[in-house]
């Protein structure tokens, strides 16, 4: 979350972070407060699971966003409450999807003798971690890597590709066509700057061409 806000501000993108919603008081809400971003806690401990999902969806709709970004939000969102929001929702996952959806991805990658690992930004759809992939960042697994060291290195990739993916989607640089993300030849706005491409090149990140 912090990387996304800082990147938007550093590049002076015309993106307004409308709010940060968390399911408990946490570092994200504290940082949002410090950065002058509206924040709200919908505490899952205060509600039964169904009511929590309802209240969460209503809190998001109150903000009326163009894009919903799941930045470390681990709850599985239910179709009955979020079906009309999934089309503007993106998530990041610490593996090269479709490999290793779910938890313990770094441990599973090492146990499977993978040589390459990374992170994926994707749309939120149906089964967990199964939505169309927007982009991926990759690294080579080292012989002395363990789940902890691999996780630290993958997290650095996440902090880079997630803000860039947000900018790519909101600028129109990438579009979801026939359930696949593709690079667009035409941008909606003129704010796609050179610093964007220099910081991260999306031309080889898993897009369909």
Beta strands, then each sheet from edge to edge (+ up, - down):
strand 1: 20-22
strand 2: 39-41
strand 3: 68-70
strand 4: 89-93
strand 5: 116-123
strand 6: 133-140
strand 7: 174-177
strand 8: 180-183
sheet 1: 1+ 2+
sheet 2: 3+ 4+ 5- 6+
sheet 3: 7+ 8-
end
